[in-house]
Each structure stands twice: as C-alpha cells, then as structure tokens.
Amino acid sequence: MPTSSTTPAPGTMTVRVCDRGTGRDYVGVSVRTVTVSDRCPQCDGPRGVDTIRNHNFHEDGEWYSVDRWTNPCGHIDMYSAVLAEFRAIQAGGAE
C-alpha cells in the first residue's frame, strides 16, 4: 500500500531543508522537501524524527521555512549533507 506524501515510508523521514546550490557561486536560496533515512549517517543511531520542528529565517529579502531536528546521538545533520544523501538515493546510490 503506497504511503501518502505527508507520511514517510517506514525507515525514512521527510524534511524541508535549505538548498544554496552545489557550486562555488551563490545562486540564492531554495527550500527542498526531501526524504532520507531515519538513521544517523555517521553512527547508524536514530535521527531526531521526533524532534522535527519549524525554523523560519530571513535571507535576500525573503522569509523561508525549513525543518530542524536534534539527533539523540549528538551528530549534527548539515543541510548540504542531507541534500547529498537525498541525491544519492534518487540516483540509486544509497541502500
């Protein structure tokens, strides 16, 4: 049975993250909704799925809303790393 877009599949979490591009030149801000593993990529402990909360910030004259969470293991998920994990999953490079 397929899951809805608001309910992540078991073993995953869906979050909104800030994307400032992958190149050296600043291209502005966009917010991406991505689905990644609910396990910490550093230690395989649980990610902070239960601590996801909204964070509003102002940049380039606009307001944006993204998600923040705290991993119980203490490892910090940088948005750029979460985006890279998502892109690897999309490319079929992640388990």
C-alpha positions as CSV (number, residue, x, y, z in Angstrom):
1,M,0.0,0.0,0.0
2,P,1.6,3.4,-1.0
3,T,2.2,6.0,1.7
4,S,0.8,9.5,1.3
5,S,3.2,12.4,0.7
6,T,2.7,13.5,4.3
7,T,3.5,10.1,5.8
8,P,7.1,9.0,5.2
9,A,7.7,5.3,4.5
10,P,9.0,3.3,7.4
11,G,12.7,3.8,8.0
12,T,12.6,7.3,6.4
13,M,11.9,10.9,7.4
14,T,10.7,13.7,5.2
15,V,12.0,17.2,5.9
16,R,12.4,20.6,4.4
17,V,16.0,21.8,4.0
18,C,17.7,24.9,2.7
19,D,19.5,24.5,-0.6
20,R,22.0,27.1,-1.7
21,G,23.3,25.1,-4.6
22,T,26.2,22.9,-5.1
23,G,28.6,25.2,-7.0
24,R,31.0,27.8,-5.8
25,D,28.8,30.7,-6.9
26,Y,25.9,31.8,-4.7
27,V,22.7,31.2,-6.6
28,G,20.2,32.1,-3.9
29,V,18.1,30.1,-1.5
30,S,15.5,27.5,-2.2
31,V,13.7,25.1,0.1
32,R,13.6,21.4,-0.9
33,T,11.5,18.7,0.6
34,V,13.5,15.5,0.8
35,T,13.1,12.0,2.1
36,V,16.1,10.4,3.7
37,S,16.9,7.6,6.1
38,D,15.7,8.0,9.7
39,R,19.2,6.7,10.8
40,C,22.2,8.8,11.5
41,P,24.6,8.5,8.6
42,Q,27.6,8.7,11.0
43,C,26.7,6.1,13.6
44,D,23.5,4.5,12.4
45,G,21.7,5.6,15.6
46,P,18.2,7.1,15.3
47,R,17.8,10.5,13.8
48,G,15.7,13.1,15.6
49,V,12.5,12.2,13.8
50,D,10.5,13.0,17.0
51,T,12.2,16.4,17.4
52,I,11.5,17.9,13.9
53,R,10.4,21.5,14.3
54,N,9.8,24.5,12.0
55,H,12.5,27.2,11.7
56,N,11.9,30.5,9.9
57,F,14.7,32.6,8.6
58,H,15.2,35.7,6.5
59,E,17.6,35.9,3.6
60,D,17.8,38.1,0.5
61,G,14.7,40.0,1.4
62,E,12.5,36.8,1.7
63,W,11.3,34.6,4.6
64,Y,11.8,30.9,4.4
65,S,10.6,27.9,6.5
66,V,12.7,24.8,6.9
67,D,12.9,22.0,9.4
68,R,15.4,21.4,12.2
69,W,15.9,18.4,14.4
70,T,18.2,17.1,17.1
71,N,19.8,13.7,16.7
72,P,19.9,11.7,20.1
73,C,23.5,10.6,19.2
74,G,24.6,14.3,19.1
75,H,25.7,14.2,15.4
76,I,24.6,17.2,13.5
77,D,23.0,16.9,10.1
78,M,24.1,19.7,7.8
79,Y,21.5,20.6,5.2
80,S,24.2,20.1,2.4
81,A,24.8,16.6,3.7
82,V,21.1,15.8,3.8
83,L,20.7,17.1,0.3
84,A,23.7,14.9,-0.9
85,E,22.1,11.9,0.8
86,F,18.8,12.6,-0.9
87,R,20.5,13.0,-4.3
88,A,22.4,9.7,-3.8
89,I,19.1,7.9,-3.0
90,Q,17.5,9.5,-6.1
91,A,20.4,8.3,-8.2
92,G,20.2,4.8,-6.8
93,G,23.5,5.1,-5.0
94,A,22.2,4.5,-1.5
95,E,20.8,1.4,0.1
